[in-house]
């Protein structure tokens, strides 16, 4: 069935090698150009162009076209890399102003995208006031001279939540992509702990379907403690957990007292002091 002219390919798209081969083959077999035009659905000028260029092509594939040279020299490109390393929060407009040649923001965007560098949202950290910083300092001084044997008694724990965050204006930094983004609207929490010569599995903390929003509640947390902590705790172990509200629930504190487990009085907002944060 003949093709309808103008519907065989999207606008501005090149003919495929198969289409070109079919056109040349038909002409070699004596088919008139007007018939080829009707059968293939291309214009008369397109058919003639294919026939004229056939002798210059290998397997009916177009030769690479010359591209417009980049406005950024290798020296300019290295300058951009140095600038974003020194100032990760710099904007494309600022980058353009600091280069020695006039260049637009779009040129900067295209180059960074080609280099797999894009803007990423900065992680937020809690602001420390003097009181909170003082508690961290007191804890550090108190434990600064402890022995290796003392630290080997510790069991370090933490949970990590992958979630969509809301609100406020965020800062952005340039860097290469190192990890895919989690799906929007989903929240998955993991828990684990380790010591000198022991560790638990990485535990998925599934939300409680009976809670109002399906979140992880203290009862679910207690179930994990009951299952995993006896496998890593000794009689002289010191258990570390941060000050998340779920850790200070009455049923959690009562369970630790009942099991005679020593729980460290952990200073607020102190992720850098917890080795598990660097795992």
Secondary structure, 3 states (H helix, E strand, C coil): CCCCCCCCCCCCCCCCHHHHHHHHHHHHCCCCHHHHHHHHCCCHHHHHHHHHHHHHCECCECCCCCCCCCCCCHHHHHHHHHHHHHCCCCCHHHHHHHCCCCCCHHHHHHHHHHCCEEEEECCCCCCCCHHHHHHHHHHHHHHCCCCHHHHCCEEEEEEEEECCCCCCCCCEEEEECCCCCCCCCCCEEEEEEECCCCECCCEEECCCCCCCCCCCCHHHHHHHHHHHHHHCCCCCCEEECCCCHHHHCHHHHHHHHHCCCEECCCCCCCHHHCHHHHC
